[in-house]
Amino acid sequence: MWVVCPIAGVGKRLQPFTYTKPKAFLKIAGKKLIDHLLIKLKNNFQKGTNVLFIIGYKGRQIADYLKSNYSDYYNLFFTEQKPLGFDDDIPYFSGLADAVLLAKDYVKNDNFFIILSDRLPTRDYSTMLISFHQNQFDMLINVQKVKHPEFYGVVQCDKDGNIKKIVEKPQQFISNIAVAGAYLINKSISSILFELIEKQSKIPLENGKEHQLTPIIQKLIDLGRTVKINKMHDLILDFGRPESLIEGNRYLLSEIKQIDPFYESLRIKGNFIASKIISPVKIGENAKITNSIIGPNVSIGDNVVLNKCICSDTIIGDNTSLNKIITSSSLIGDFSTLDDLIKENIIIGDSSCISTSERQ
């Protein structure tokens, strides 16, 4: 079985954080999103598994990182999805279906597993894989109940879990059962799947629309193919929007086993002075915290300096400096500097500078 991971897109909903790095490189709870995903995959796929990454935006950055960190476990393959065009030097792409089409010459007549990097199961993919191997169907789709179905592809099913209707981001309520970022495709339908996608790919796109995978799945259902749901009872983390990043960070931090619960190593280095940590908190390398109260649910990147800060439910990027900041529910990008600010829900990208102090 092949694993196919489309990560070509820019991640518009996560701008400004994706102006300088790919969405998969956003860092929460001490790791990049792509790291969290590939570590989870190790629970279900043996060493030597073939993994195809469909890259585009910041593609070389992604490929170099993955080769350096995961080529000892996975057989890594890369193919590039070309952009349709550019908007202020930012590329835009033709959609998930066209990305999947690029896997055609790799997976050939094998089963394949499509995973999206912005959706992460809190456990792993065991139940999905077991169900796929123990039952007879053409496609299995991970789903879960969601509060805002208008952000997702949603499904309607019969009592046996067979999908009868699938719609992308419906404006009218259809269902609150949403596709949760993972698809298992049986080799029995791979040829017709790619044939349908290829036919759709030739349809011109207008007004920022994309070639989605959901209408292709609906066509398979209309042709009598068996497409079933795998309903996840465990939480699936959604990293597609800023607010959901904070929720995901909160959960992942709760799973971390604290090796140094009293931060003695930081104290010894002189990097933890007159401060209090309210767990769970993840502190990166070479961070320095002075006269601050940090936590709960705070991720601190590498080489961060915090002085006279009170922060909770916040993600702080690498090489960032905060002085006299009181905040919660915030996302602060890499290489940013903030000074003298009391504000909730701060959302700023990399290399930002904000100060309310009077300057001489």
Disulfide bonds with the S-S distance in Angstrom:
none
